[in-house]
C-alpha cells in the first residue's frame, strides 16, 4: 500500500497551507526520516519527513495552495524495485526473437515493452489533488519601465486575509501611554555583569516587559480572556507570545508559564526562539496557546504604532523606540529616555477603564523595576 503524505494540522484557525519546496525529486528513492517537503502557513513553515521507504510520487507542486489534511504525494513502498526489474526486461526482449536476424524489428518491441513494464505508473495517479498550476508569471514591466506588476504569492494572500479578518471580527481600540526607562536602564547596567556571569545570558528589556505583563494580567483578569461564540473564556495561566521578525515575516512564539519563570529563563527562551526562527525551525507547537502578545516595533525604529490583535487573543502590547525627550520631573524639565506604549484590545470584552488600568500597571512595573525581583 502506498504511504500518503498529508498536510498536517497547523493549529487554530488555519485551514490551508502553501507548498514551499520539495527537497526530493519525483521518483526519488527515500528512506524513513528523509526530509521531503516544506509547507508554509501564515504563521509557520513545517517540514515533513518520510515515514516509510519507497519511491516518492509528488502530487502538489511549489506555490500550490492545499487544504489541511490533503494528500500532496505518496511514497510507493517497494516502488523502486520494479524499476531495476524493468531494465533487464528490455535486453531480454530481443532474446526471445533471437532467431530473427533483422535488426529493425528489434527496436519496436523494445520501445513497446517499457509501457507494460511501467506497471507502477497507474499507482502514481493516486493523488486527490488537481494537477499543479502553471508556474507563477514573472514580474511584468510596463512600457515605460516605471512600474512592475506581479501576482501576490499564496502565502502573502493568506497573511493579508488573516490580518483583515482580525480587523473585521473584533472591535479593536488602542490606548497609549509613555514610560520613563531611566530606572530600568540603570538597574540593567548595575546588574548586567553579575547576571551574565550567573546565567550566561544578558538581561534585556523584553524580560522586564514580560514580567510586567504578567503582573498586569493578574491585576486585570478581563484582559486575560477571549470570546468564543457567546461565551467568555478566562485563562488562569500566563503564556505570553513575543513577536519575532524573520526574513519571511513575523512569527509569535509563546513563552510558557511566565509567572513561574525568572528573568534568566525568559531571556533564554527568547534567545532560543530567535535562533529557531532564524534557522526556520519554529514549530507550530511553539506558536500555539498564547493568551497575550508583546510586539516590539522599537527594534526597527518605530516611535508609535497601533498593533493588530493576534486572534483569538483579546489584547496586544506594542513597545516602541526609546527616545531622549524633555519631560517634567518634580516640577523641572529633564531629558529622560522615554518609550511610548500602545495597548490594542477587543472592546467587546475589555472596557476602556480596564485597558487603561492594565497599561498603567505595566508603566508602574517598568518605572519601578525593583518590584519585579530580578534574578541576579
N, C-alpha and C positions, 0 to 999 in steps of 0.2 A: 504494500500500500504506500502511495506517495505521502510524504510528510508535508503538511501545509505550513506556509509561512504567513502568519496573520499579523495584522496591525494590532498591537496591544492597547488596552485601555490606557488613556493618558490623563485620567483624573477628572475632576469636577468640570462640567460644562463643555468638555472638549469632545466633539463628535466626529472630527475628521483630522487627517494629517496629510503631509505632502512628502512624496518620495524625494529624498535629497540625493543620495549616492548609493549605487550598488558597488560593493567592494570586490565582488566576484563577477565574472562574465557569464552570460548564458551558456549552459553546457559544461561549466567547470565542475570538476570533481571537488566535493567539500567533505570535511570531517566535522564531527561534533565539536562545538566551540569556536569554529571559524567565524570571523566577522563577515556577515552577509550584506547588510544594508543599513543606512542611516535614514531615519524618518524624522520630520520636523512637525511640531505643532506651534501655535503662537506662544507657547511657554517654554518648550524644551526640545532638544534633539535626543532621539533614542536610537541606540544601536542594537540591532537584532543579530543573534548568532545562530548557527546551525544546531539543530537538536538531533540530527541523525546524519549518517554518512550516505553519500549518494551523488547524483548529478543535479546541479541547480537548474531549475527552469524558471526564468523571470517572467512575471505576468503584468507588472506595472512598472512604468519607466520613470526616470528622474523628471521632476516637475509635475507629475500627475497627482491630483488630489484624490485621496481614498478615504473611505469611511472606517471608523474604528471597528475592528473585528473582521474587516475584509481580508480575503486571501490575496496576497500580492505575488505569490510564487509557490513553487513546490520543490521539494527535494525528492527525486525519484530514487528510492532506495535500491541499491544494486543496479541503478540505471547505467552506470559506467561499464558494467560487464558486457552488455551486448555490443558496445562499440568496438572493443577489440575483436569480438567474435565475428563481427561483420567484415573486418579487414581480411582475415584469411578466406572468407567466403568468396571474395572476388577472384583470387587466383584459383580457387577450387573450381569455379565455373568453367574455365577453359579446359580443366582436366577431364570433364565428362565428355565434351565433344572433341576430345583429342584426336580421334581418327580423322576428323575433318581437317584437312591441311590448310584450307583457306584461312588467311589471317583476318579478312574483312568481317566475316560474321561474328568473330570473337568479340569485338567491341560492343556489338549490340546487346548480347546477353549481359556483358559486364556492366553496361550502362543501366540496364533494367533491373539487375539484381539488387543494387542498393535500395531501391524503393521498397521491396518487400522486406529487405533486411532491416530497414529502419522502422521496425515494429514499435519501438518506444514512441515514435512520433505522435500517434494519437494521444498518448498519455500527456504529452506536452500541452495539450489544449485544455487541461483540466482546470483552468483558471476561471474564476467567476467575474473577473474584471473585464471591461472593454479593452480593446487594443489601445496602446499608448498613443496619446495625441502627437501631432507633429511638433517638432522642437519649436521652442518659443521664437517668435520673429525677432530678428536683430534690431538694434536701435536704428530708427529711421530719421534721417536728417531732412529738413525741408530744403527747398530750392536755394534759399539764401544762406543756409548753414547757421542761422541764428537760433534755432530751436531744434530739439530732438524729441522723439516720441518712442516710448516702448511700453509694453504691457506690464502691469503690476504682476509680481510673482504671486503664486497661490499663497505663499507664506505671508507676504505683506498684506494681501487681501484679508487673510484671517485676522491678522493683528488689527487692521483697520476696523473690521467688523466687531471684534472684541471690545475695542475702545468706544465705539459708537453705542454698542449695547449697554456698556456701563453708564453712559450718559442718559440713555433712554429708560433704564429700568430703576433708577434711583433719583431721589430729589436731592441733588448734590449742592451743598452750600459750603463756603470756605470762610473761616475766621482766621485772623492774623494777630501776631504779637511779635515782640522782639525780645531777645535775651542778651544780657551782658555776659560775655565769655571770659571776663577777666579772672574770676576765681578759678574756673575750671582749667584755664591755661596755666595759671600759677601753680595749681595743685599738680597738674601733669608734670610740670618742669621739676618740682621738688621730688616727686616720687618716681620719675621715669627710670633712673639708673637702677634703683633697688628693685623696681618692678620687673625690668628686663632681666636682671641677674637672677631673680627668683623664679620667673615664669617663662623666660625665653622668648617673650613677645613684647612689643611696645604697647603702651597704654594709649589708646586712641580716643577720639571724641565719640565714636559710634557706641562704644560700650556704655558710656555715660547716658547717652540718649535712650538706649535700650532699657537700662535700669530705671530711668526716669519715666519711660512709657509704662513700664510695669507698675510703678507706684501710682501713676495717673489712672491706669485701668482699675486698680484696686479702689481708688478713691471715687471713680465714676463708672460703676459697672455697666451702665447703659451703653458705653462705647464698646465694651467687650461683648457685643451681642450682634445678631444678624436676623434678618427677616427671612422666613421660609414659609411661603404660602401666606396663610393668615395667622401664623404663629411667630413668636419672638423666641429665638434660641439664644440663651445666655451661656457664655463659656466661663468655666471656672478654672481655666488654665491659661498660661501666658506664653504661647508660641508666636514669636514675633518675626515677621518677614522683613528682610533687609534687601532693598533693590540693589542689584549688582549689574553694572554695564558690561557688555561683551561686544565683540565685533559684529555679532549678528543681531544684537538688540538687548533689551533689558530682561533680566530674569530676577525672580524674587525667591531665593532660598529661605527656608524657615529655621530660625534658631529655637530649639525646643526647650521647654521648661525654664524660661529665663528667670523666673522668680527664685529658682533653686541654684542658679549658676552665679559664680563670681565674675568679676571683670575679666580675669585671665581666660577663663573658659569661653566667655563670649568672644573675646578677641581672637582666640584660636579657632573658634567655629567660623568666624567671618573670614579669616585668612584661608582656612580650608576650602570654604565655598568659592572664594575668589579664585583660588588655584584651579578648582574643578571647572569653574566657568571658563577660565582662560583656555583650558585643555579640552573643553567641550564634553566634560564628563558629568555634568549636572544630571541627576536622575529625576524622574517625575516625583518620586517619593520625597525628594528634597524640597519640592515646591508646594506640597500639599499640607493643609491643616492649619495654616496661619490664621490668627484672629485679628491681626493688626499689621500694617506695613509702614516702614520708615523709608523714605526716599531722599537721598542727599544730592540735590542738584548743585550744591555748592562746589562739589569737586570739579564741575565743568564751568564754574564761574557764575552760575545763576544767582541773581540777587533776590529775586522774588518770583514765585510761581503759584499756581493753583493745581496741586496734584489731583489725578483722577483716581477714583476708588478702584481697588483690586477686588472685584466680586468673588465670593459673596460677603466679603468684609464690609463693615459699615463706616470705617474711617481710615484715614491715612495721614501721616505726618510728613510734611515737606521741610527739610533742612536746606539752608542756603549758605552762600559765601559769607565768610567773616570779613567785616569791613570796619576800618577805623573811622568812627564818626563822633562828632561832638554831641554829648548828652548832658543833661542836668543831673548832677550828683550832689545831694545835700546843699542845694541852692547855688552850686557853682557849675560852670561849664567845663567838662573834662572830655578828653579824647579817649574813647573806650572801644575795644573790639566787640562789635555788635553783630548779631545774626538775626535775620528775620525768620520766623517760624510760620508755617501755614498748616492748618488742620482742615482738610476737606472731610465732610461727613454726610451721611444719609439723613436728611432732615425728617424723613418719615419716621425714623426711630429715635433720633437724638435731637433734643431741643437745644435751642441756642444757649441757654444757661448752662446746660451740661457740657456743651462743646467748649465754651469759654472757660468754665471751671477746669476742664481737663487740660486745656492748653496752659492755663495759669499754673497748674500743678507741675507741669513739665518745666516751665520757666523757673519756678521756685527751686526745683531739684537741681537744675543746671547752675543757677546762680549761687546755690549753697551746696556744692557737690560733696562736702564732707559728710553730709547726711546719708549719702548713698553707700558708705562703708567700703572704700576701695581696698582691694586685696594688695597690700604692699608691706 
